[in-house]
Amino acid sequence: MGIGAGIFLIVVGAILAFAVSDVIEGVDLTMVGYICMGAGVLALIIALIVHSQRTHTSHTERVERHDDRHIRDEGV
């Protein structure tokens, strides 16, 4: 999940927790909303941590060169 998915879960959870007043038997929509908001916050934090680790990496390019010429020994 990325930053967008985390924000999406927060928004859907807030809508379920605070704006929906319907009742479904056996399902507490307010609690489902809080769970979605918690999962969204967790996904957002993880995405930001992973993104910050990517920005602190450094790349080093190493080039190996092999010379195919062979040194001939003049004495042989």
C-alpha positions as CSV (number, residue, x, y, z in Angstrom):
1,M,0.0,0.0,0.0
2,G,1.2,3.5,-0.7
3,I,0.4,6.9,0.6
4,G,-2.7,7.2,-1.6
5,A,-4.2,3.9,-0.2
6,G,-3.6,5.0,3.3
7,I,-5.4,8.3,2.8
8,F,-8.2,6.5,1.0
9,L,-8.6,4.2,4.0
10,I,-8.7,7.1,6.4
11,V,-11.3,8.9,4.4
12,V,-13.5,5.8,4.0
13,G,-13.2,5.1,7.7
14,A,-14.1,8.6,8.7
15,I,-17.2,8.5,6.5
16,L,-18.2,5.2,8.0
17,A,-17.5,6.3,11.6
18,F,-19.0,9.8,11.5
19,A,-21.4,10.2,8.6
20,V,-23.2,6.9,8.1
21,S,-26.1,6.3,10.5
22,D,-27.6,3.2,8.9
23,V,-27.8,0.1,11.0
24,I,-26.8,-3.3,9.6
25,E,-27.7,-6.2,11.9
26,G,-24.5,-7.8,13.3
27,V,-22.2,-5.1,12.0
28,D,-21.2,-2.0,13.9
29,L,-20.3,0.5,11.1
30,T,-18.8,3.0,13.5
31,M,-16.3,0.3,14.7
32,V,-15.6,-0.7,11.1
33,G,-14.9,3.0,10.4
34,Y,-12.5,3.3,13.3
35,I,-10.7,0.1,12.1
36,C,-10.4,1.5,8.6
37,M,-9.0,4.8,9.9
38,G,-6.5,2.9,12.1
39,A,-5.4,0.8,9.1
40,G,-5.1,3.9,7.0
41,V,-2.9,5.7,9.5
42,L,-0.7,2.6,9.9
43,A,-0.4,2.3,6.1
44,L,0.4,6.0,5.8
45,I,3.2,5.8,8.4
46,I,4.7,2.7,6.9
47,A,4.7,4.2,3.4
48,L,6.4,7.4,4.7
49,I,9.0,5.3,6.5
50,V,9.8,3.3,3.4
51,H,9.9,6.4,1.2
52,S,12.3,8.2,3.6
53,Q,14.6,5.2,3.5
54,R,14.7,5.3,-0.3
55,T,15.8,8.9,-0.3
56,H,18.8,8.2,1.9
57,T,20.4,5.6,-0.3
58,S,23.4,6.2,-2.4
59,H,24.5,4.5,-5.5
60,T,28.0,3.8,-6.5
61,E,28.9,2.7,-10.0
62,R,31.9,0.4,-10.4
63,V,33.3,-0.3,-13.8
64,E,35.7,-3.2,-14.3
65,R,37.8,-3.1,-17.4
66,H,39.6,-6.1,-18.7
67,D,42.3,-5.7,-21.3
68,D,42.2,-8.7,-23.7
69,R,45.7,-8.0,-24.9
70,H,48.3,-10.6,-23.7
71,I,51.8,-9.5,-23.0
72,R,54.2,-11.7,-25.1
73,D,57.5,-12.6,-23.6
74,E,60.2,-11.7,-26.1
75,G,62.6,-14.2,-24.7
76,V,60.6,-17.3,-25.5
